[in-house]
Amino acid sequence: MSADQQTTAAPGLWRRFRLWLPDRVDTRVRVAAWISLILEIAIVGTGGAVRLTDSGLGCEWPLCTADSLFPTEEQSYHSIIEFANRGLSFFVGLAAVAVVVFASRLRHQRRDLWTMAWIVFAGVLVQAAVGGILVIFDLHPNLVSFHYIVSLVLVGVSAAFVARMDQPAGPRELAVPRWMSITTHITSFVLALTVFVGVLTTGAGPHSGDPEVTLRNGFDASLLEHVHSWPAYALFALTLVLVIGSSAAGARTFRGWAVALLAVELVQIGVGLYQARNDLPPLAVGVHMVLAAISVAVMTAVVMHVKRPVAVDA
């Protein structure tokens, strides 16, 4: 093929690719969005495994050793766990890119989806940078906490994308009574407060991410365990109000997500009590971290169903 033919073929391939991209929310968009959400939650679990198995410094940065991207035979299982978390982050980024690409032709009619897709992608880049900085600064607990909180924010945005992608664009109206809408937003704030205090509690606890890291955030972990439970029980009570109120109001979709949130909270409370009374076993702490991410995702779905498109019948 001559140079002129190659020049002509390139725009043609690009045009065919652009036309192949979805111009509406189809199966490709849905699958990519769900994979992105699942991976955002999964990396919370692998990140927790890194910390709870003392594997935080199992690899150097940006390579695993001075001259190898991958763990070597001389290294311990800590390096494998740390590298597995880094490897999963690659697929998290790949899924974020896929959502951005698949939403590119939707950017005019679905500006909300386009914006959320880019927020997740930008957040993944931030997480990659923070992960490297963590290693450089020997897993400072405040940086570890920031790393975890950003992950939860990305879980929330990914869940919002999933919740909105099958709803038509346009004006929206309340799907529940106004008092329930206000209570929902108060509940989301209490969830955020519960997570924040939980992050401080974990940062003050024994699981540093590496056996040589002894720096803590300066808080009393025993005291924070009790403080953490206060907003947690308030969250449960508020969610119970939402379940009962939505049943009385006949808001079936909203009630379904509120019931799901209540179920996750019940499991979370059980795991929290177990770990507090058994000297914080690492597996229980890891489950608690993942359940917090799931709680954020479900809470986001609850908030997103406070309103509905005007065109949709009640």
DRENVEX-618325 format. One record per residue (C-alpha): x, y, z. Coordinates in steps of 0.02 Angstrom, whole numbers. Layout:
<pts>
<px: X; py: Y; pz: Z>
...
</pts>
This chain:
<pts>
<px: 0; py: 0; pz: 0>
<px: 68; py: 171; pz: -48>
<px: 87; py: 315; pz: 72>
<px: -63; py: 404; pz: -5>
<px: -170; py: 249; pz: 15>
<px: -118; py: 231; pz: 197>
<px: -161; py: 413; pz: 229>
<px: -333; py: 387; pz: 151>
<px: -364; py: 223; pz: 245>
<px: -324; py: 295; pz: 418>
<px: -468; py: 421; pz: 421>
<px: -581; py: 286; pz: 351>
<px: -539; py: 167; pz: 493>
<px: -561; py: 304; pz: 620>
<px: -732; py: 351; pz: 546>
<px: -789; py: 169; pz: 550>
<px: -731; py: 155; pz: 730>
<px: -827; py: 313; pz: 776>
<px: -984; py: 246; pz: 693>
<px: -961; py: 81; pz: 784>
<px: -966; py: 168; pz: 953>
<px: -1140; py: 170; pz: 1033>
<px: -1249; py: 325; pz: 1008>
<px: -1364; py: 269; pz: 1148>
<px: -1345; py: 167; pz: 1307>
<px: -1331; py: -10; pz: 1243>
<px: -1261; py: -175; pz: 1306>
<px: -1081; py: -118; pz: 1281>
<px: -1106; py: 34; pz: 1392>
<px: -1198; py: -67; pz: 1524>
<px: -1069; py: -206; pz: 1531>
<px: -923; py: -84; pz: 1539>
<px: -1007; py: 18; pz: 1676>
<px: -1046; py: -135; pz: 1782>
<px: -870; py: -205; pz: 1761>
<px: -798; py: -36; pz: 1811>
<px: -906; py: -31; pz: 1968>
<px: -864; py: -210; pz: 2017>
<px: -678; py: -180; pz: 1992>
<px: -684; py: -19; pz: 2094>
<px: -757; py: -120; pz: 2238>
<px: -638; py: -265; pz: 2210>
<px: -484; py: -156; pz: 2220>
<px: -541; py: -98; pz: 2392>
<px: -529; py: -281; pz: 2441>
<px: -356; py: -308; pz: 2366>
<px: -295; py: -144; pz: 2438>
<px: -358; py: -202; pz: 2607>
<px: -266; py: -367; pz: 2584>
<px: -105; py: -271; pz: 2552>
<px: -123; py: -178; pz: 2715>
<px: -190; py: -321; pz: 2821>
<px: -53; py: -443; pz: 2768>
<px: 86; py: -316; pz: 2800>
<px: 125; py: -312; pz: 2613>
<px: 123; py: -124; pz: 2587>
<px: 309; py: -114; pz: 2550>
<px: 320; py: -282; pz: 2463>
<px: 365; py: -196; pz: 2299>
<px: 464; py: -40; pz: 2260>
<px: 396; py: 98; pz: 2149>
<px: 372; py: 108; pz: 2002>
<px: 450; py: -65; pz: 1977>
<px: 433; py: -209; pz: 2099>
<px: 622; py: -220; pz: 2118>
<px: 761; py: -106; pz: 2058>
<px: 770; py: -198; pz: 1891>
<px: 608; py: -298; pz: 1877>
<px: 426; py: -250; pz: 1850>
<px: 369; py: -417; pz: 1921>
<px: 406; py: -501; pz: 2089>
<px: 561; py: -611; pz: 2087>
<px: 587; py: -783; pz: 2162>
<px: 691; py: -708; pz: 2302>
<px: 546; py: -602; pz: 2363>
<px: 411; py: -660; pz: 2485>
<px: 224; py: -676; pz: 2461>
<px: 208; py: -495; pz: 2516>
<px: 275; py: -443; pz: 2347>
<px: 149; py: -553; pz: 2258>
<px: 4; py: -478; pz: 2355>
<px: 64; py: -301; pz: 2322>
<px: 94; py: -337; pz: 2138>
<px: -79; py: -418; pz: 2122>
<px: -157; py: -258; pz: 2186>
<px: -56; py: -158; pz: 2060>
<px: -106; py: -278; pz: 1923>
<px: -291; py: -260; pz: 1965>
<px: -270; py: -71; pz: 1959>
<px: -222; py: -90; pz: 1776>
<px: -389; py: -174; pz: 1738>
<px: -479; py: -42; pz: 1841>
<px: -400; py: 89; pz: 1729>
<px: -441; py: -11; pz: 1573>
<px: -624; py: -22; pz: 1623>
<px: -627; py: 165; pz: 1657>
<px: -556; py: 199; pz: 1484>
<px: -685; py: 83; pz: 1406>
<px: -827; py: 178; pz: 1489>
<px: -757; py: 345; pz: 1428>
<px: -738; py: 279; pz: 1251>
<px: -911; py: 200; pz: 1245>
<px: -989; py: 358; pz: 1315>
<px: -898; py: 474; pz: 1194>
<px: -1041; py: 483; pz: 1067>
<px: -1164; py: 512; pz: 1209>
<px: -1077; py: 667; pz: 1275>
<px: -1203; py: 790; pz: 1202>
<px: -1367; py: 704; pz: 1246>
<px: -1302; py: 623; pz: 1407>
<px: -1184; py: 751; pz: 1480>
<px: -1212; py: 674; pz: 1653>
<px: -1142; py: 504; pz: 1600>
<px: -999; py: 584; pz: 1504>
<px: -948; py: 688; pz: 1656>
<px: -956; py: 541; pz: 1776>
<px: -854; py: 432; pz: 1658>
<px: -715; py: 562; pz: 1655>
<px: -720; py: 585; pz: 1845>
<px: -690; py: 399; pz: 1868>
<px: -548; py: 397; pz: 1741>
<px: -465; py: 549; pz: 1821>
<px: -486; py: 470; pz: 1992>
<px: -399; py: 311; pz: 1935>
<px: -250; py: 416; pz: 1879>
<px: -247; py: 504; pz: 2047>
<px: -252; py: 336; pz: 2137>
<px: -104; py: 272; pz: 2037>
<px: -3; py: 426; pz: 2086>
<px: -54; py: 413; pz: 2269>
<px: -7; py: 229; pz: 2271>
<px: 169; py: 273; pz: 2217>
<px: 182; py: 414; pz: 2343>
<px: 126; py: 295; pz: 2480>
<px: 277; py: 184; pz: 2448>
<px: 395; py: 333; pz: 2442>
<px: 329; py: 398; pz: 2610>
<px: 329; py: 226; pz: 2694>
<px: 140; py: 206; pz: 2703>
<px: 101; py: 361; pz: 2804>
<px: -70; py: 323; pz: 2883>
<px: -148; py: 488; pz: 2827>
<px: -101; py: 451; pz: 2646>
<px: -168; py: 274; pz: 2663>
<px: -332; py: 346; pz: 2729>
<px: -341; py: 469; pz: 2583>
<px: -308; py: 324; pz: 2463>
<px: -454; py: 227; pz: 2535>
<px: -573; py: 376; pz: 2536>
<px: -537; py: 415; pz: 2353>
<px: -577; py: 233; pz: 2313>
<px: -746; py: 251; pz: 2399>
<px: -780; py: 412; pz: 2302>
<px: -745; py: 320; pz: 2139>
<px: -861; py: 179; pz: 2194>
<px: -997; py: 308; pz: 2224>
<px: -975; py: 393; pz: 2054>
<px: -970; py: 224; pz: 1966>
<px: -1130; py: 173; pz: 2055>
<px: -1212; py: 338; pz: 2005>
<px: -1167; py: 302; pz: 1823>
<px: -1246; py: 129; pz: 1834>
<px: -1402; py: 199; pz: 1918>
<px: -1427; py: 336; pz: 1788>
<px: -1377; py: 250; pz: 1627>
<px: -1546; py: 168; pz: 1596>
<px: -1646; py: 322; pz: 1643>
<px: -1688; py: 446; pz: 1505>
<px: -1611; py: 619; pz: 1505>
<px: -1717; py: 770; pz: 1542>
<px: -1808; py: 850; pz: 1687>
<px: -1835; py: 750; pz: 1846>
<px: -1962; py: 755; pz: 1986>
<px: -1971; py: 687; pz: 2162>
<px: -2018; py: 503; pz: 2168>
<px: -2041; py: 507; pz: 2357>
<px: -2116; py: 631; pz: 2480>
<px: -2008; py: 782; pz: 2515>
<px: -1975; py: 733; pz: 2696>
<px: -1908; py: 567; pz: 2634>
<px: -1795; py: 654; pz: 2509>
<px: -1723; py: 761; pz: 2650>
<px: -1703; py: 608; pz: 2761>
<px: -1612; py: 517; pz: 2620>
<px: -1482; py: 655; pz: 2603>
<px: -1460; py: 660; pz: 2792>
<px: -1435; py: 472; pz: 2788>
<px: -1302; py: 489; pz: 2654>
<px: -1211; py: 619; pz: 2760>
<px: -1217; py: 504; pz: 2912>
<px: -1147; py: 363; pz: 2805>
<px: -1003; py: 475; pz: 2750>
<px: -971; py: 522; pz: 2933>
<px: -974; py: 338; pz: 2983>
<px: -848; py: 294; pz: 2848>
<px: -735; py: 441; pz: 2894>
<px: -729; py: 393; pz: 3078>
<px: -702; py: 212; pz: 3027>
<px: -553; py: 263; pz: 2921>
<px: -478; py: 356; pz: 3070>
<px: -509; py: 205; pz: 3180>
<px: -420; py: 89; pz: 3060>
<px: -277; py: 212; pz: 3041>
<px: -252; py: 210; pz: 3229>
<px: -261; py: 20; pz: 3238>
<px: -129; py: -115; pz: 3225>
<px: -138; py: -149; pz: 3038>
<px: -8; py: -33; pz: 2964>
<px: 25; py: -109; pz: 2794>
<px: 203; py: -159; pz: 2836>
<px: 279; py: -230; pz: 2996>
<px: 412; py: -93; pz: 3002>
<px: 287; py: 48; pz: 2992>
<px: 247; py: 105; pz: 3169>
<px: 183; py: 281; pz: 3137>
<px: -1; py: 305; pz: 3181>
<px: -121; py: 449; pz: 3159>
<px: -115; py: 498; pz: 3343>
<px: -292; py: 444; pz: 3391>
<px: -344; py: 319; pz: 3524>
<px: -407; py: 168; pz: 3428>
<px: -509; py: 101; pz: 3576>
<px: -600; py: 266; pz: 3596>
<px: -629; py: 283; pz: 3409>
<px: -709; py: 110; pz: 3404>
<px: -848; py: 176; pz: 3516>
<px: -861; py: 342; pz: 3425>
<px: -872; py: 249; pz: 3260>
<px: -1022; py: 150; pz: 3322>
<px: -1127; py: 305; pz: 3359>
<px: -1154; py: 365; pz: 3180>
<px: -1163; py: 182; pz: 3125>
<px: -1316; py: 150; pz: 3233>
<px: -1390; py: 318; pz: 3182>
<px: -1366; py: 264; pz: 3001>
<px: -1459; py: 102; pz: 3034>
<px: -1604; py: 194; pz: 3118>
<px: -1619; py: 320; pz: 2975>
<px: -1616; py: 181; pz: 2846>
<px: -1754; py: 92; pz: 2940>
<px: -1857; py: 252; pz: 2930>
<px: -1829; py: 257; pz: 2742>
<px: -1885; py: 76; pz: 2722>
<px: -2044; py: 103; pz: 2824>
<px: -2081; py: 272; pz: 2745>
<px: -2057; py: 210; pz: 2566>
<px: -2172; py: 62; pz: 2601>
<px: -2308; py: 181; pz: 2660>
<px: -2279; py: 296; pz: 2510>
<px: -2283; py: 154; pz: 2383>
<px: -2112; py: 199; pz: 2311>
<px: -2068; py: 23; pz: 2259>
<px: -1902; py: 52; pz: 2170>
<px: -1839; py: 167; pz: 2307>
<px: -1897; py: 44; pz: 2439>
<px: -1803; py: -99; pz: 2355>
<px: -1638; py: -5; pz: 2364>
<px: -1674; py: 53; pz: 2542>
<px: -1704; py: -127; pz: 2594>
<px: -1540; py: -177; pz: 2509>
<px: -1449; py: -40; pz: 2606>
<px: -1527; py: -100; pz: 2769>
<px: -1470; py: -278; pz: 2733>
<px: -1291; py: -223; pz: 2699>
<px: -1290; py: -121; pz: 2859>
<px: -1350; py: -269; pz: 2962>
<px: -1206; py: -375; pz: 2897>
<px: -1085; py: -230; pz: 2922>
<px: -1141; py: -207; pz: 3103>
<px: -1119; py: -394; pz: 3135>
<px: -944; py: -394; pz: 3062>
<px: -899; py: -237; pz: 3158>
<px: -953; py: -312; pz: 3324>
<px: -860; py: -472; pz: 3286>
<px: -696; py: -387; pz: 3244>
<px: -706; py: -269; pz: 3393>
<px: -731; py: -415; pz: 3513>
<px: -598; py: -528; pz: 3436>
<px: -445; py: -413; pz: 3429>
<px: -472; py: -356; pz: 3249>
<px: -438; py: -515; pz: 3147>
<px: -370; py: -460; pz: 2977>
<px: -500; py: -555; pz: 2874>
<px: -644; py: -475; pz: 2969>
<px: -566; py: -302; pz: 2948>
<px: -549; py: -334; pz: 2761>
<px: -730; py: -388; pz: 2746>
<px: -780; py: -232; pz: 2843>
<px: -686; py: -124; pz: 2718>
<px: -768; py: -205; pz: 2567>
<px: -940; py: -193; pz: 2647>
<px: -910; py: -7; pz: 2671>
<px: -880; py: 9; pz: 2484>
<px: -1038; py: -90; pz: 2447>
<px: -1134; py: 22; pz: 2569>
<px: -1074; py: 176; pz: 2474>
<px: -1130; py: 99; pz: 2309>
<px: -1303; py: 53; pz: 2373>
<px: -1325; py: 219; pz: 2463>
<px: -1285; py: 305; pz: 2298>
<px: -1421; py: 203; pz: 2214>
<px: -1544; py: 255; pz: 2350>
<px: -1501; py: 439; pz: 2324>
<px: -1514; py: 422; pz: 2135>
<px: -1691; py: 353; pz: 2152>
<px: -1755; py: 498; pz: 2256>
<px: -1802; py: 576; pz: 2089>
<px: -1866; py: 501; pz: 1928>
<px: -1881; py: 564; pz: 1749>
<px: -2039; py: 666; pz: 1727>
<px: -2092; py: 558; pz: 1579>
<px: -2092; py: 398; pz: 1683>
<px: -2259; py: 349; pz: 1758>
<px: -2262; py: 345; pz: 1948>
</pts>
